Amino acid sequence: MEAEDRAAVERLHEAWNELIAEGGAFEVVEADVRGIPMRTFKSVLPNMRAMWELASLNGDKPYIVFEDEQYSYAEIGARVRSLAHLLRDTYDIGSGDRVAVAMRNYPEWIISYWATISLGAAVVGMNAWWTGTELSYALEDSTPKVLICDKERLEALRPELDRLRESSPLPVITVRFDGDLPAEALRWEDVIDPASAPESLPEAQIDPDDDATIFYTSGTTGFPKGAQITHRGSVHNVFHLIFWAFVQGSAEAKKPVDPDNEPEESTQLIDTSGDNQNVFLAPTPLFHVTACNCLFHPATLAGGRLVLMYKWDAARALELIERERVTNFSGVPTMGRELILHPDWATRDTSSLKSIAGGGAPMQPDLVEKIEKKLSGAAPSTGYGLTETTGIVTVNSAQYFTSKPTSCGPLVPTLEAKLVDEAGNDLPPGPDTIGQLCVRGPVVIKGYLNRPDATAESIKDGWFNTGDIGFIDEDGFVTLVDRAKDMVLRGGENVYCAEVEAAIYRHPAVLEAAVFGVPDERLGEKVAAVVVTAADGELDQAALSDFVSKDLAPFKVPEVVWFRTEPLPRNANGKFLKRELREQVLD
């Protein structure tokens, strides 16, 4: 590392320690969290309702932009209060209950979110890419009292509704729906009236460790698991992001003044000066922690404007950046690459951009360099995290990122980390130690809904095993080198191989199947499979794709398939040797 970069890291450490020390703005103390001592921020909001009530004070300040629609904090607030009173008065929604939300990134998603968690109920964030089968599974698993969904999700669920309602009623509130309604369904515009909304939210009792959201993460046993994200975890995640903005600014202030160079414009995630409204473009779905917890939450608390997209399109994103004067772009690295390499980049005004951030997948070193060259007075940034950690585990940006482009950054202040071997034994700390990364802190989920065995396997004494393999260098920066989990990371979406294999095995012509990831320039990885059929079996990729598409979302369907009749290679325990198999087919 060059002297200038070394000095920058030392300033970061100095500013970091000042902020978390006793009396610091982000003082860290030890507290009991569900019976386990953990590092927590001393001064933090008690729950997400308090966060929304604080943000609501922004009044007429612009908040949500969707296509040609724009809503202020006050306008969204009136709709939140209207829905919250409807949920409580009509459906008796309160603490411990759940409301499922299944739709695109519409403004109604955000309204549903704030109304639900303000009542002490949990939002079940349904993956909008799921099939009807997958949607119905999550509804049966989470047993929400109400479903709020758009037209596409309702049409996908129509064949399942009668069966779902056999055990308990499932009222539906439809969003942007112009068709014939099924029984027990209401149109949003018929029941949400901001003009007559009460002046305040219904009263609610919310414990910091109550569930705020249930986000599903694909399971290694073929079924998704509902991660129970708490209010405490959600609030701490937001404060981690704000902390990073502050520590960057504080470290920069410690830099010796060079009279020959003007100071660079801030590249912080959040503008802490209070002079301007930051504008955040949200290209990724709100049913993931990447967009919800790491973009939507901090943007709201900071009084920012959030620009939603109907679907990802680089040309449309550039148009919105120019039109809305977007300051912060945060998507999966694939999106950042497509954005800066798009032909329209040269003709659109992107001068408002302060940061292009990548999360949900590793940002390749070449992309870090490309972003630095493309943005004037701005910088790339990345974050590493998981659904199970409510968002970020590490953050890296600006000079720290360009000096350590393969690192995902230092651990956030309230997380402890350790490395373990394949058997789960602790490894000695040190920059030369490589192992599976485990973390403990208030952002780790409470557990998996209805899955005590899976919870016990993944979280031991508060320590969550990420399944990612890496090392922690002498500066405390984490670098990931591999994944222990049998998973494909496709464009920021986790695809667990066992789930895809289970779908393939349902085909009568399949004898054996192994699923793994293969490199893809655009997506990072794509789903591939080797399928063994009988010698006289007739099965091709198109037929297999049609078959598994009934049970799998499109992003999980294998894009590359090799068919063979000889058995797959196995180890002594009978497990497929996927790494060897992958090397064979890619040779």
Steps between C-alpha positions, in 0.01 A plus 500: 500500500635845408579754770200717412261205526660387828452848645136499388433168677666630818279812492198273456596298808555816704163646401331162554630462854398855591144451379437171685681599823321606818330830433542460123216558256475123441605372843502119511407319821431140596134405543297184548332401174272196531715368786838556332740791570556696180651827384225759438476872441422679826273759339276347238134519399285242685323365192418565136173678582707765679712532186192561286356752746829689490513492119138617478608837636639574151146597401479640146854392410499268192521134604394244237526526122356229276479560124302828475369479856654696787403493868618707794567363847167647608310338211652159570440554871126555449477175301701315766259616771197410288628147437616451859154580636339274238728210596432546871128580489392258226747214536613538863866520399733565791814386677609151395283489187624494140402673177632359171605749231543364146554757226747688287679806636184710510446786748236273658778261608652774713163613636414139594836461668475803728134436585566137597811542713352806671233268640762262637420244231759348267520556125537173308696612195395270217741451211319651201684262265355191662252270330154443643629182666783687671272786608246260647773314691614821670141597581437162662827522689457856630117496554441874444165652598490711182662487156573826313596428140501633146326356195780268385541337840124466547461330162784261588327414828143468370519121449629461857267738687217257575743242636686762703174612657399152613692535827447872564360805320741707292361846420668665201556868427591548135727771363468645149253228404235554234359147458227296666575453867493163674292458813617680815709745297492878506650763271758727661338819371165398649631467855796740526393864530781739596257794519311344791797333672524548878764744620700232679589132476319245717673434830733200511738323738819394323792318659843548337520125439156469339505395135498795259526300179502141379720477191533162332838363410530193279553184699754223461222244555293621206268737687559869577553600862336805654769709669362682805647851487441700817438869567829511695689349207335731244576814702861395562551432130389853413727644767790296358447665162476845654809426709695423183399836354612678816825311542596575138433869553689504831797314351508736202501799737818364658682509167771766484391793284677524166485865386558396139192275482138580560320252730302239314123496509357262761432145386306403812196273482310761699550876491563585865522874440122544481535752217365290212261213450674188380316307229523121501421282198363158600543258209488180707187346658382617840434141613878460553708657777722660234231744391279500810738513795808648332341760270134570582556520879799738505356711219184546704673578828726751324197677349606397151302449182460141378458439126339165419526311170230280348774265385871522441607663177834681475376756247198581717724522807722756326192697400381505863846596628494802273134592565501457878862608560576168669792517743523136611467192282498165681439173319668168440840537325348380173281811495790734573696345214209527257441860606851634440550296179166596345525715184270760660753566777682742269187700420320505837584746778632285785685780677270476805625149586711482815519122524441183303471223756489126451345249737346154486806362318875571496606805300780400267828701529479613137156650566639694797760654268245571226263680738782711641594610147141563388388709797644845552525584870327176598604149589395135497383323813395152598346321790501136603207361688226241512132471573601331826696809608215742417727669246864596514785317671772718345522817291777627275507814288695794363880488555477197730330305221738605223799414721350160596277418199472128584382570855140555605621724786515501881228353720231741618542616863256272682606175333759260637664257259689174513614237250425129535607186317272252321417329830403830664811526717632851569815590307776719649463865398755648264535637146619161369199309635237400245170347609124530505392840623271506805350818643311592816305815576154660525448487123506119487148369447297349782476179299313331216123498526366153595849352450663444843738239359624733224534781754704283737723385214577854376507700825692368802524716814414802287771423240369476145709303251483692172627207297744736332872426513754777541757675715530817706816703433711700743279807445181310586384492137319183391576327171281213380655231285235228465161375616444195713129483425377312195365813338508700178507879529323613183483876457455550874242222539588196712415177321546196722600201294299247702178684424566489123614138518179406682296650216706319235469165679120520473531431127452125443782482244765630741725252684755741648549878504763739626455877494777759535601844381706584192658839427294762323636841399170681561354317802816381673369144495219316329330175591629188329415132534627159399212257460524123470224320311448137400666391178164499323380819673385792287546834672643827376561837661182661370284220639682502833467879527126481435465230763691670785348842422179379659675493839789743465524874445662582162833605654539151652444306176832360367628700205763241404432126513722208408329163451680169546426135568802404716473551880630819659832486692462451877723502806527225761192631679294479182486877445537636148840653430359823362830685473650214298185475290498874435862488384419209267213670319674838477824354362 
